[in-house]
Amino acid sequence: MTRSDERRAPHHVVVIGSGFGGLFTTKALARDDVRVTVVASTGHHLFQPLLYQVATGVLSEGEVAPATREVLRRQRNARVLLGTVTDVDLASRTVTSVHPAGENHLHYDSLVVAAGAGQSYFGRDEFARYAPGMKSIDDALELRGRIFGAFELAELAEDPDERAALLTFVVVGAGPTGVEMAGQIAELAHRSLRDDFRRIDPRSARIVLLDAAPTLLGAFSDKLSGAARRQLERLGIEVQLGQKVVGVDADGVDLEDADGRTSRIASRTKVWAAGVAASPLGRRLAEQSGATVDRAGRVEVLPDCTLPGHPEVFVIGDMMSLDRLPGVAQVAMQSGHHAADQIRRRLQGRETGQPFRFHDKGSMATVSRFHAVASVGKVEVSGFIAWLMWLGVHLVYLIGFKNRITTLLHWLVSFVGSGRSERTATLQQVRARGALLEQEERAAAAVAPPAQEPVTAKEE
Ligand SMILES: Cc1cc2nc3c(=O)[nH]c(=O)nc-3n(C[C@H](O)[C@H](O)[C@H](O)COP(=O)(O)OP(=O)(O)OC[C@H]3O[C@@H](n4cnc5c(N)ncnc54)[C@H](O)[C@@H]3O)c2cc1C
């Protein structure tokens, strides 16, 4: 943005987050007489629905996460800043963020908060060390290293029990992400890696999909959920429902069923695809505005997506709790458009406060190559037609022409052929989480008060 643009457009919109909500808000303001600053903790826009393909070697991280700066390079009224927002002061209209070189403060006239959601381990954060979630590029690359690494170690293992644990993959959470992840691990084991090893047969891999709920793909009808389950079982995946995970360690998972019976699965590779928790910024906003947050930490906004008493602050996407709308990309994109529209109306002196109306364009989940389930209005389809629909929708929403072309090529390699173009994994990807956690634990121990010496009563 040039200095003259800044003079022409004094209204400053700060957008927190470069995910679906943040990016769609920013793009919707491209022609408006505003300055937009996007501040996000990563330099990329992440297409989360395809993360599982990064984890299983189908796609590269660049294909699902283009640089936000590049996506917005032609939008002259927008600038992009790296930074993790640590505080929002509603009274002084200031956003504070931290970045590797220091701290930044931004004053806003309008604020759009789209910081999304992270993984929830339902109060058992210690599971994260052994069962990475699926929320970021870091997660996907770590999982890629763990999944391909497990086959490598199994080839070396002398002990049959050890080999079996290395060839057992447990996916926790039977929503769309868990189903997609389990399906891709099965395809990897049964097709892509089939001829690559000499001592082990990758086809003997055991893939277990677990959920505490009694159904899989709970957001879909019984018919589609049943179709997905049959396809998973055809792929050799064990679906275990009604099983609550009560323990996770390096060597396996502990389960408890509805009757309190416990069991254990020995497994070296676990994937956590259950539970989300909205960004902690939501609680900070709620404290200051009197809004409430739901169990997942989402802010209960007014019908126009604003905070009570703050018509200049919008909370959208996965951070917003409104009309029981699901945490999906369509809600984030459409609520971003709505926020942009409300800002425009205010600047034009038109009436504001129109409620956000969500247009449900349907939902879909892919189970394996050539097989998906899709529900669009009253139409429900499963199998190849649904898979083609899934393919089309994902290509349309993938950001960037270049990414669409390379993604299509990689899909041809994996789905028509049996290869995986992105099998590279580094030791750093696999080990970094553990090293960072240890560093944090050491730092926490260093600031903790010294342990009290037991006090023994002295006789006077
Ligand atoms: C594995 C997976 C698969 C999914 N599959 C589907 C699917 O098939 N279909 C579907 O509709 N939806 C799917 N979803 C859900 C969908 O991706 C989300 O609903 C959507 O991304 C929400 O958009 P958002 O903008 O609210 O948040 P996000 O897209 O999560 O973006 C949040 C942004 O905020 C930034 N951020 C976070 N905290 C801070 C901070 N403190 N300071 C600054 N920046 C911050 C992040 O870096 C990111 O840029 C999936 C999600 C996951 C994780």
The ligand as an SDF file (V2000), in Angstrom:
LIG
                    3D

 53 58  0  0  0  0  0  0  0  0999 V2000
   -7.9290  -31.8600    9.4380 C   0  0  0  0  0  0  0  0  0  0  0  0
   -9.1360  -31.0120    9.1550 C   0  0  0  0  0  0  0  0  0  0  0  0
   -9.9990  -31.3550    8.1340 C   0  0  0  0  0  0  0  0  0  0  0  0
  -11.1150  -30.5680    7.8600 C   0  0  0  0  0  0  0  0  0  0  0  0
  -11.9450  -30.9310    6.8370 N   0  0  0  0  0  0  0  0  0  0  0  0
  -12.9760  -30.1350    6.5110 C   0  0  0  0  0  0  0  0  0  0  0  0
  -13.8130  -30.4410    5.4040 C   0  0  0  0  0  0  0  0  0  0  0  0
  -13.6160  -31.4560    4.7270 O   0  0  0  0  0  0  0  0  0  0  0  0
  -14.8150  -29.5860    5.1050 N   0  0  0  0  0  0  0  0  0  0  0  0
  -15.0340  -28.4550    5.8400 C   0  0  0  0  0  0  0  0  0  0  0  0
  -15.9450  -27.6850    5.5170 O   0  0  0  0  0  0  0  0  0  0  0  0
  -14.2890  -28.1460    6.8870 N   0  0  0  0  0  0  0  0  0  0  0  0
  -13.2580  -28.9450    7.2540 C   0  0  0  0  0  0  0  0  0  0  0  0
  -12.4760  -28.6310    8.3220 N   0  0  0  0  0  0  0  0  0  0  0  0
  -12.8120  -27.4500    9.1290 C   0  0  0  0  0  0  0  0  0  0  0  0
  -12.3330  -26.1800    8.4750 C   0  0  0  0  0  0  0  0  0  0  0  0
  -10.9970  -26.3070    8.0290 O   0  0  0  0  0  0  0  0  0  0  0  0
  -12.4610  -25.0560    9.4960 C   0  0  0  0  0  0  0  0  0  0  0  0
  -13.8170  -24.9480    9.8550 O   0  0  0  0  0  0  0  0  0  0  0  0
  -11.9840  -23.7310    8.9320 C   0  0  0  0  0  0  0  0  0  0  0  0
  -10.6210  -23.7960    8.6050 O   0  0  0  0  0  0  0  0  0  0  0  0
  -12.2290  -22.6090    9.9420 C   0  0  0  0  0  0  0  0  0  0  0  0
  -11.7390  -21.4170    9.4300 O   0  0  0  0  0  0  0  0  0  0  0  0
  -11.2340  -20.2710   10.4170 P   0  0  0  0  0  0  0  0  0  0  0  0
  -10.8060  -19.1440    9.5430 O   0  0  0  0  0  0  0  0  0  0  0  0
  -12.2480  -20.0250   11.4470 O   0  0  0  0  0  0  0  0  0  0  0  0
   -9.9960  -20.8990   11.1640 O   0  0  0  0  0  0  0  0  0  0  0  0
   -8.6480  -21.4880   10.5660 P   0  0  0  0  0  0  0  0  0  0  0  0
   -8.7950  -21.8880    9.1490 O   0  0  0  0  0  0  0  0  0  0  0  0
   -8.2200  -22.5120   11.5510 O   0  0  0  0  0  0  0  0  0  0  0  0
   -7.6490  -20.2680   10.6170 O   0  0  0  0  0  0  0  0  0  0  0  0
   -7.1850  -19.7250   11.8120 C   0  0  0  0  0  0  0  0  0  0  0  0
   -6.0870  -18.7370   11.4930 C   0  0  0  0  0  0  0  0  0  0  0  0
   -5.7700  -18.0120   12.6680 O   0  0  0  0  0  0  0  0  0  0  0  0
   -4.3790  -18.0290   12.8940 C   0  0  0  0  0  0  0  0  0  0  0  0
   -4.2060  -17.9000   14.3390 N   0  0  0  0  0  0  0  0  0  0  0  0
   -4.5680  -18.7530   15.3140 C   0  0  0  0  0  0  0  0  0  0  0  0
   -4.3120  -18.2150   16.5250 N   0  0  0  0  0  0  0  0  0  0  0  0
   -3.7890  -16.9960   16.2980 C   0  0  0  0  0  0  0  0  0  0  0  0
   -3.3200  -15.9660   17.1320 C   0  0  0  0  0  0  0  0  0  0  0  0
   -3.3600  -16.0440   18.4640 N   0  0  0  0  0  0  0  0  0  0  0  0
   -2.8200  -14.8570   16.5630 N   0  0  0  0  0  0  0  0  0  0  0  0
   -2.7620  -14.7210   15.2200 C   0  0  0  0  0  0  0  0  0  0  0  0
   -3.2060  -15.6770   14.3690 N   0  0  0  0  0  0  0  0  0  0  0  0
   -3.7160  -16.7860   14.9160 C   0  0  0  0  0  0  0  0  0  0  0  0
   -3.9150  -19.3300   12.2800 C   0  0  0  0  0  0  0  0  0  0  0  0
   -2.5340  -19.2700   11.9710 O   0  0  0  0  0  0  0  0  0  0  0  0
   -4.7970  -19.3580   11.0330 C   0  0  0  0  0  0  0  0  0  0  0  0
   -4.2310  -18.5420   10.0340 O   0  0  0  0  0  0  0  0  0  0  0  0
  -11.3590  -29.4110    8.6250 C   0  0  0  0  0  0  0  0  0  0  0  0
  -10.4900  -29.0730    9.6600 C   0  0  0  0  0  0  0  0  0  0  0  0
   -9.3900  -29.8590    9.9180 C   0  0  0  0  0  0  0  0  0  0  0  0
   -8.4500  -29.4790   11.0300 C   0  0  0  0  0  0  0  0  0  0  0  0
  1  2  1  0
  2  3  1  0
  2 52  2  0
  3  4  2  0
  4  5  1  0
  4 50  1  0
  5  6  2  0
  6  7  1  0
  6 13  1  0
  7  8  2  0
  7  9  1  0
  9 10  1  0
 10 11  2  0
 10 12  1  0
 12 13  2  0
 13 14  1  0
 14 15  1  0
 14 50  1  0
 15 16  1  0
 16 17  1  0
 16 18  1  0
 18 19  1  0
 18 20  1  0
 20 21  1  0
 20 22  1  0
 22 23  1  0
 23 24  1  0
 24 25  2  0
 24 26  1  0
 24 27  1  0
 27 28  1  0
 28 29  2  0
 28 30  1  0
 28 31  1  0
 31 32  1  0
 32 33  1  0
 33 34  1  0
 33 48  1  0
 34 35  1  0
 35 36  1  0
 35 46  1  0
 36 37  1  0
 36 45  1  0
 37 38  2  0
 38 39  1  0
 39 40  1  0
 39 45  2  0
 40 41  1  0
 40 42  2  0
 42 43  1  0
 43 44  2  0
 44 45  1  0
 46 47  1  0
 46 48  1  0
 48 49  1  0
 50 51  2  0
 51 52  1  0
 52 53  1  0
M  END
$$$$
